């Protein structure tokens, strides 16, 4: 019997991280976590995870959280009834480079569940260190696609964690690259599916945060409501699988049972089907190319059910069209798209921008973008993002003043 795969888990206190730990906990013969990393906002949970899993190292991106983490270790040990000699403290790494240092830690797999553009440096570090990368941080590929591709040592080094891209990876086993006609990403349609553009003018943050299927953080939930999240996934699909944008489409599937599909040149379509549960794609990424038994419940085929498929309304939800355009143009446009959207979502949640203003402002930022070059370094990506954030803030400020 082979030894367990050793995992470095970045973003361990978030949704992906906690579900990954659940998978590891249920499969100790398959997986072992050797290091954990998190932002530092929940040191109590991070300490509990580290002591339970007996990891070698723990990292926090927030430097000031290092002392709090150390105190949390002792508090967690006391809760477990351990005396000071009953456990060994892992190495603590703190500061903005902590996740990057952990990504180079000796292991088999790095699971990058860091949120936002902060996930790009550890993605590059893991790839350059030769690790298999289970990628749940879509910003790495959206913002830094060309940089990430250049850092890869082998074609199969990145294994997707997002349910849609995991579904595509599974379906693509059914045919060769030359047999692909198109990739079909499914979208739930969010809370405003079926509404016309003129019916979205008065949407409030509370309404936009009510996602019908998934329980996620506020930024991702708003992105699902605008379909920006699906737009970012289109860019990520292109970067992961090398399929041209004109061969990537989005179809609305409200039940979220089919996670994506591949249509082949002979007219056949393969779909990956399972109830909405992120433990399945996380487990598959950790065990790839092998599956992990009982990672999540299967579909109950004895129960009658109906599934719908609807065309995407590009007038009400133009985010996907804009993403395809940005991706096709390249030259840091995807990074600009992502960064500007983050500013717009923050303004919407703060009551400074209407719901439709999110994507409208995003389009104005893209239209005003200077002629950046195709990024070759992280610094070039960050420079484009910085410009995008500043330009978005200017447009938002002008909109507020004119209101």
N, C-alpha and C positions, 0 to 999 in steps of 0.2 A: 504493500500500500504506500503511495507517495505521500510525502509530507504536505501539510496544509500550505496553500498559497499565502504568502505574506503581503499584507495590504497596508499602505499609508492612506489614511482617510482624511481628506481636507474638507472642512465644512461639516464637522462631525455633529455639531449641535443643531444643524438645520434639518429640514424635512428629509432630504436625500440621505444625510448622514445618519440620522437616527434609524431610518428604515434599513440602511446598509448594516448597521450594528445588529439589528434584529435578525437579519439573514445570517450574519456571522455567528451569532449566539445559537442559532438553530442548526448550524452546520460546522461544528468545531473541527471535524475531520477534514473539511474542505478549505477553511479559511482561518487566518490568524491576523489580527490587527497589530502592527508593530509600532505605529505612530499615529497620533491624532493632531489635527489642526483646526482652529476655529478663530472667529473674530475677537472673541474675548468678552462678549456681552452676557454670556451665561457660564461663568466659571464653575458654578456648583455642578451643573450637568456635565461639563467637560471633565471635572475631577472625578465624578462618579464613573463616567465612561472609562477613563484612564485606569482607575484602580480595578474595575471589574475585568477589563481586558488585559491588564498587566502589560501595558505598552512600554516601549523603551524611551519614547520621547513624546512631548506635548508642545505644541506651538500656539501662540496667540499673536494675532496681527497687531493688537493694541498693546503697545509697550507698557503702558501704565497698569495693565491687568496682570502682570507677572506676579506681583506680590499678592494680589487677591487670589490668584490661582493657587499659590503655595498654601495660603491659609485655607482655601477650599479643600485642598488635599487632606489637611489635618482634621478639618471638620467632618469630611466624608469618612475618614478612617475611624474617628470617634463614633460616628453613627453606626458603623459596622462592628463596633466593640473591639477594634484593634488597638493595641498599644503601639508606641513609636517603633518598636523593634519588629513588628509583625508585617511590615510592608516596606518596599523600597520605592522612593520617589523617582519618577522618570525624569529624564533631562528636560528642563524647561527652556524653550526658545521663544523669545519675545521680540516684537518689532515688525516693521513693514516687510522685512525679508524673511520672516519666519516660515510662511507657506512655501516660499521658493526653496529654502533650505530643507524643509521636510520632503519636498518633492524629489530631492536627490538622495533621500535616506535609503539604505539598502533594503530592497523589497522586490516583489514580483509585479505588483500592480499599484499604481497611484489612482485613487478615485478622487477626482477634482470636483467637489460640490460647492466650491467657493462661489459666492454671488457677485455678479458684476464684472467689470473690466479688471478688477484685482485678481481674477483668475488666470489672466494671460501669462504673467511671469512664471507661476508654478507649472502651467501647462508646458511652456518651453523648457523649463528645467527638467521636468520628467522625461520629455522626449529626448533631450540631449543626453540624459543619463542612461538612455536605452530602456527605460521602464515601459511596460504596457500601460496605456493611459485610458482609464474608464472615465469618459468625459461627460459631466453633467453641467459644465459651465459653458453655455452656448456663446457667451461673449468672446471667448477665446477664438473661436472660428469666425464669428461675425465680424469682430473688430480687427482681428489679426490673422485672417486666413492665409495670406501669402507668407507671413512670417512663420506661422505654425507649419505649413507644408514644407518650408525649407528646413525646419528643425527635425522633421521625421526621419528616422533611420530605416524604417521598413514600411511598406504600404499598409500593413494590418496593425500598426502600432496603436492606433486610436480605436477604441470600442465605444460606441455611443450608449448613453444612459437614458436620454430622453425617450419616452415611450414611442414617439413617432419614428425616430431614427433607428431605434432598436427594431421596430417592426419592419422597416425597410431593409435593414441588414439581414433579418431573417428571411424575408421574401426573396431577396436577391440571391439566396442560395439556390433558388429554383431555376436559374438561367444564367447565361453568359452575358457579359457586358454588351456585346454586339446585338443581343436579343432584346434589349430594353427599348420599349417605345416611350414610356413615360413613368415617372414616379408620382404617386398621388398621396399627398398629405391630407389626413382628415382633421377637421376642426369641429369642435362642439358648436361653434357659432356664438358662444358667450351668452350673457344674460339678455342681449338685445337682438338675438336672432330673429329675422323676419321683419324688423322695423325698417321703415324708409329713413332716408337721411333727415327729412324734415321732422321726423318723430324722435330724433336724438338731440334736439337743441336744448332741452331742459334736463338732461340726465345729471343726477347728483353723484358725488363720490360714493355715498352709501349704496345707491342702486348699482353702480358699476362694480362694487366690491362683492356683490352677491353672485358668485359663479355657480352655475347649475350642477357641475360635476366634481370639480377638484377643490381641495382646500389648500390654498397657497398664500404666499406673502402678498402684500398690497401692490407692489410694482408689477409682479407677474400677473396678478388678477386683473389689474387695469389693462395690461397689455393684451390679455385674453378678450376683454370687452371691446377693445379697439381693433382686434385681430393683428396687432403689432407682434404679439408673441408668435403667431403663425407665420408672419412675414419674416421674422428673424429665423424661424425654423427653415424657411425656404432657402435663405442664404446659407445656413448651416448644412442643409442637404446638399447643396452644390459643392461646398467645400469638402464634405465628408466623402461623397461618392463620385465627384468629378463629372456629374451629369449636367449638361447645359441648362440654363434657366428656362429655355423654351420647352424643355421636356419635364418640367416640374410644375404640377398643378395642385390646387387646393380644392377639396370638396367638403361641404358641410355635412357632418354626420352627428346629429344631436345626442345619440345614445352613447357615444364614445366607447363602443365595443370593438369596432374595427379601428386599429391604431394607425394604419397606413397600408397602402397597396402598391404593387408593381404591375404595370401592364406590359406585356411582352408583344413582340412583333407578330406573333401568330394569332393574336386576338384573345389570348388567355390572360387572366388577372389573378395574381396571388395576393391574399390578404392575411394579415396577422390579427387574430381575434382573441380577446380575453377581457374579463371585467376590468374596469379602471382600478388599477392597483400598481403603484410604482415599484413594489417589491419584485415584480417579475422582471422588468428590464434591468433593475439594479443587480439582481441575482445573475441574470444572463451575462451582464457585463463583467461581473467578477469571475464567473465560471467559463467565459467564452473560450473556445467555441462549444463547450459542453453545457448542458442545461443543469439546473439545480432542482432536484425533485421537490415538489410541493412548495415552491417559492411563493405561490399565491393561488387562490381558488380558481378553478376553471369555469367556463360557461356551463350553466345548467341547461342542457339541451332538451330536458323533459318538460320545460316550462315554455308555454307559447309566448312569443315576443315578436315585435315588429321593429325593423330598423329602417331609418329614412336616410336619403341622400339628396342634398339640395345644392343648387349652384350658388357660388359665392356672389353676393351683391357688391360689385365693385364700386358702385356709386355711393352706397352707404358706408362701405368699409374699404377704402382705397389703399390701405396699408400694404397689402400683398403686392399690388401693382407697383407701388413706389419702391418696395424692397427689390423686386426683380430688376427694375430700372437701375437702382443704385448698384446692385451686384453686377449687372452687365457692364456698367460704366467703370466699375472698379475705382482705382486711384483714391483709396480711403473713403469712398462713399458709404460702404457698409458701416464703417466705424463712426462716421458722421451721423448716419441714420440712428444708430444705437444710442450714442451719447446725447443727441438732441432729444430723442424720445424720453430719456430718463429725466431731463430737465422739464419737459412738457408734462410728464406724469406728476412730478413733484408739484408743479404749479397748479395742476388740476386738483390734486388732493388738498392743496392749501387754499383752494377757492379763488385762485388768480386767473384761471383759464377755463373756458367751457369745455365740455367733453369733446365736441367736434374740433375744438381748437388744438387738441393734441396732435392729430395727424395733419391738420391744415398748417400748423406752425412747422411741423416736421418737413412738409413739402417745401415751405418757403426757405427753410435752412438749406435743404438740398439744392434748390434752385440758385441760391446765393454762393454755393461752395466754390472756392478758388480751385485752380487746377493742381491739386496735390498729385504727387507721383505715387506709383504703386509702393506700398510700404515694405521696407526691408528690415526695419528694426522696430523694437517696442517704442522707442522714442518718437519715431515718425507716426506711429499709431496714436500715441498720447498727444502729440502736437495737433493732429487732426481732430481728436476728441475735444481738446481744449478749445480749439476754434469753434467747434460745433456748439459747445455748451455756452460760450460767450455770445455767439450769434443768436441762439435760442432765447437766452435771457434778455437780449436787446429787443427781440420781436415781442416777447411776452410783456416786457415793461411798457412798450409802446401801445400794446393792446389794452393794458390796464389803464394807462393814462387816457386812452381814447374812449374808454367805456363810460 
